[in-house]
Amino acid sequence: MGGGQLISVHPEELTFEVELEKPAYCNLKIVNNSEHHVAFKVKTTSPKKYFVRPNTSVVQPWDSCTITVTLQAQQEYPPDMQCKDKFLVQSTKVPPTIEFDEIPPDTFNKDEEKVIEECKLRVVFVTPKSGNANFEGESGATSATKLSMGGSDVLALQRLREERDSILQQNKMLQRELEMLERRRSRRSDEGFSLTFAAFVGFIGLFVGFILNFALSSHSTA
């Protein structure tokens, strides 16, 4: 667990299961350990390789926030699967009146009157094969399942589950952004924004989730 007096960050390093030409995902949990409203910002040494959602937000006292970090699809593996990328999570106290989508741009500027805590995180790349080996070591039942189903079936089933979980997670993030836009519309009385788009996006997410669930159940039955 990393962090400081204001927040803690779980886990202490970002681990990505890297497959060529496929994006990889990792979740970070930001926990507010204080009685204050805390704003955080996530930075990385390789901003073109990663997509962080949300990269800034405000966490209420004793509450938490989950961040999804997406590694863009890679065309080749790094030498020895070693990654030198770093992430930095900055945090500071903010007034309770600040909305998480309207954080002032100078919030994380360092000065004598402001305390900015920083937590550094390293990035670890692993292959799906090594990830499966670790999982099998933790559970004897997994080995038995692999023997009965075949290694390729296990990998296919696991990928379907990972894709389903990823789509569901991204759907939740999209719904959160739509709620944020709706709040902005309400505050600014913007008549042009239509909830029809939000309903359409939600329907697409549910439809894709249904398709993946059906594929998983059909694969397990087979």
N, C-alpha and C positions, 0 to 999 in steps of 0.2 A: 504494500500500500504506500503510495506516494502522496505528497501534498504538504500543507503547512497547518497553521492554526485556523485558517478560514475554511479551507476545503481539504478533502482527501480524494485521491484519484485511484480508481481500480480498473484494470490491473496496473502494475508499475511499468509494463512494457506492452507494446502493441505487437501481437503475433498474427501474421497473415499466412494462410495456406495458399501458396502460389501455384497456379496452373497457367501455362502460357495461353495468351489470347483470351483470358477470362478475368473479370474483376474479382477482387477478394475483399472481405469485409471484417471489421473488428469493432467491437463496442467498447466505449469508455464510460464509466459511471462517475459523475462528479457529485460528491456529497458535501453539503454545507454543514460544517461542524459548529456554527456560531448562531447567535440570536439576531444577526444582522442579515440584510439582503446583500448577496454577494454576486457581483458580475464576473464572468470569466471569458477568456478569449483563448482560442487554440491556434498556435502557429506551428509551421513545419519548415524545415530546411529545403524541402522539395515540394513546393506548392503545386507544381504542374502534375505531379504523380498522384496526389491524393485529393479526395473530395470529402470535406468535413461538414457534417450537418447535425446540429447547428454549430457554427464555429464561434459564435458569441451568444450569450444569454444571461439571464439573471435567475439565481436560485434562491428561493425563499428560505427563511430560517429553518434549520433542521430538515430541509427537504433535499431532494436529489434530482439529477438530470442525466439522461442517457444520450451519449453522442455516438453517432455512427460514422466511422472512418472507412472510406472506400479507396482501395488501391486500384488505380486504373489498370486495365489489361496490359500485361507485359509481353513483349515480343521475344525476350530471351531471359534466361536465368542469370543473376549476378554471379561472379566468380565465387565458388565455394558457398553459395547461398548466403553470403555475408552482405548485410545492408548497413550503410553508414548514415541513413536518414535519422533525423531527430525530431521530436515534437516538444513544444513548450506550452504549458498551460499557465496563463497569468490570471490572477484573481485579486479583487479589491472590493472594499465595502462601497455600497451605493445607497442613496435614499430609497425608501420604500415606494416612492411615487414614480420611479423610473420603470417604464415598460421594457420587457425583454427584447422587443423589436425596435426600441428607440433609444438604444444606449449611445450617449454622446461619443463622438470620435476621439475625444481627448481623455476618455475615462482611464485608459491604461498608460497615459504619459506619466513618466516618473518625475516627481518633484518632492520638495522637502515636507510638504504637508500631507502627502498621500503615501500610503503603504501598499506596495504591489508585491504580492507573493508569487513565486515562480516554481513550477514543478517540471523537471525535464524527464522525458520518456524516450527510450530507445525503441527501435523497430527490429523485429525478428522475423525472418522468412523461414518457413518450413514447407516441405512438399506434402501433398496429400498422402503419399505412401508412408512417410514417417509419422504423420498424424494418425493414420489408421493403426500403425504398429503400437503407438502409445495407448490408443484406445483399447486395443485387444489385450494389452498387458494389464489393463485395469479390470477387465471383465472376462472371465472364462466363457461366459455365455456367448460373447461375441465371436470367439474362435469356433464354437460349435455351430453358430449360425452361418459363419463363413464356409465351413466344411459342407453344410447341407445345401447352401444356396449357390456357392461358387464365388470366387473372388470378384469377377466382373459384375455379378448381380449386386453384391454388397456395395461396390463402388458406385454403381448406377443409382441404387436406392439412396445412398448417402448424398449424392449430388442433387437428386430431386428434392430431398428434404432441405438441403442448404439453400437451393434456389427458392423453394417455397418460403422458408424463413426470411430470406433476404427480401423477397417481394413484399411480404407482409410488413416487415420493418420499414421499408421504403414507403409503403402505403400509409403507415401511421405517421411518418414524418411529413408526407404530402398533406395529409389531413390537418396536421398541426399548422402547416404553413397556410393552408386555406382558411383556418380559423383566425390566424393572425391577420390575413388580408381582410377578412370579414370585420374584425375589430377596427382595422384602419378605415374601412368603408363607413362603419357606423359613426366613428369620431369625426370624419371629414364629410359625411353626407354625400358620398360619391354614388350617384344613382347609376353610374355606368356599369358597376360590377354586378354580375349575374350569378346567382346560386346554381343556375343550371349547369355551369361548368364544374362546380364542386360536386354536384350529384353525379355528373357523367364520369369524372375521375374516380369517385368512390365506387361506382358500378364497375368500372374497368378493373380496379384493384380486387374487388370481391370476385369478379369473374375469373381472373387469373388465378386467385387462390383456390377457387373451386376446381379449376382444371388441374392444378398441381396436386390437390388432395385426391382427385379422381385417379390421376396417374399413379400416385403412391399406393392407393388401395388396390388398384388393378395389378400393380407390380408385385405387391405382397401376396395377393391371392394366387398369382401365377407361380 
